[in-house]
């Protein structure tokens, strides 16, 4: 969430909300503590992170590209699970 937080700079309220959720996650990684709206914001951040990773992939070395693709797949799998709720 920290990697995409600056993407929301034009919307200060959203940026503060993302920061608060990120802080809460760092203190307690359980998703059960979040409201439905918080989970939607987490999903939004994960989706935006995937888009950022896609833009960076073209600049990576082959070894780093493979690692980035694996990470993207893992984030995508987690996002798919969260969106089923």
MOTA-V895635 format. One record per residue. N is the residue number from 1. RES is the residue in one small letter. OMEGA is omega in radians with two decimals (* if undefined). Layout:
n:N res:RES omega:OMEGA
n:N res:RES omega:OMEGA
//
This chain:
n:1 res:x omega:-3.12
n:2 res:x omega:-3.10
n:3 res:x omega:-3.10
n:4 res:x omega:-3.07
n:5 res:x omega:-3.13
n:6 res:x omega:3.11
n:7 res:x omega:-3.05
n:8 res:x omega:-3.11
n:9 res:x omega:3.13
n:10 res:x omega:3.13
n:11 res:x omega:-3.04
n:12 res:x omega:3.14
n:13 res:x omega:3.13
n:14 res:x omega:3.13
n:15 res:x omega:3.10
n:16 res:x omega:3.12
n:17 res:x omega:3.10
n:18 res:x omega:3.10
n:19 res:x omega:3.14
n:20 res:x omega:3.13
n:21 res:x omega:3.14
n:22 res:x omega:3.11
n:23 res:x omega:3.13
n:24 res:x omega:3.12
n:25 res:x omega:-3.13
n:26 res:x omega:3.13
n:27 res:x omega:-3.11
n:28 res:x omega:-3.02
n:29 res:x omega:-3.13
n:30 res:x omega:3.11
n:31 res:x omega:-3.11
n:32 res:x omega:-3.10
n:33 res:x omega:-3.02
n:34 res:x omega:3.05
n:35 res:x omega:3.09
n:36 res:x omega:3.13
n:37 res:x omega:3.08
n:38 res:x omega:3.12
n:39 res:x omega:3.07
n:40 res:x omega:3.12
n:41 res:x omega:3.08
n:42 res:x omega:3.11
n:43 res:x omega:3.12
n:44 res:x omega:-3.14
n:45 res:x omega:3.12
n:46 res:x omega:3.10
n:47 res:x omega:3.12
n:48 res:x omega:3.09
n:49 res:x omega:3.09
n:50 res:x omega:3.09
n:51 res:x omega:3.09
n:52 res:x omega:3.11
n:53 res:x omega:3.12
n:54 res:x omega:-3.14
n:55 res:x omega:-3.11
n:56 res:x omega:-3.04
n:57 res:x omega:-3.09
n:58 res:x omega:-3.09
n:59 res:x omega:-3.02
n:60 res:x omega:3.01
n:61 res:x omega:-3.09
n:62 res:x omega:-3.14
n:63 res:x omega:3.12
n:64 res:x omega:3.13
n:65 res:x omega:3.12
n:66 res:x omega:3.11
n:67 res:x omega:3.13
n:68 res:x omega:3.12
n:69 res:x omega:3.09
n:70 res:x omega:3.13
n:71 res:x omega:3.12
n:72 res:x omega:3.11
n:73 res:x omega:3.13
n:74 res:x omega:3.11
n:75 res:x omega:3.11
n:76 res:x omega:3.10
n:77 res:x omega:3.11
n:78 res:x omega:3.12
n:79 res:x omega:3.12
n:80 res:x omega:3.11
n:81 res:x omega:-3.13
n:82 res:x omega:-3.11
n:83 res:x omega:3.10
n:84 res:x omega:-3.08
n:85 res:x omega:*
//
